[in-house]
């Protein structure tokens, strides 16, 4: 139970970190084209 919850929380935090990073990368790509 605790293991699955920890995995879920880790996935959420990873998405919260990765999504803004990919958005910034996408903006940079649009700027450089």
C-alpha positions as CSV (number, residue, x, y, z in Angstrom):
1,X,0.0,0.0,0.0
2,X,2.7,2.5,1.1
3,X,4.9,1.4,-1.8
4,X,2.3,2.1,-4.5
5,X,1.5,5.5,-2.9
6,X,5.1,6.4,-2.8
7,X,5.5,5.4,-6.5
8,X,2.4,7.5,-7.3
9,X,3.7,10.5,-5.5
10,X,7.1,10.1,-7.2
11,X,5.5,10.0,-10.6
12,X,3.5,13.1,-9.8
13,X,6.5,15.1,-8.7
14,X,8.5,13.9,-11.7
15,X,5.7,15.1,-14.0
16,X,5.6,18.5,-12.2
17,X,9.3,18.8,-12.8
18,X,9.4,17.5,-16.4
19,X,6.3,19.3,-17.8
20,X,7.6,22.9,-17.2
21,X,11.0,21.8,-18.4
22,X,9.7,20.5,-21.7
23,X,7.5,23.6,-22.1
24,X,10.6,25.8,-21.7
25,X,12.5,23.6,-24.2
26,X,9.6,23.9,-26.6
27,X,9.7,27.7,-26.3
28,X,13.4,27.7,-26.9
29,X,12.9,25.5,-30.0
30,X,10.3,28.0,-31.4
31,X,12.6,30.9,-30.7
32,X,15.6,29.4,-32.5
33,X,13.7,28.3,-35.6
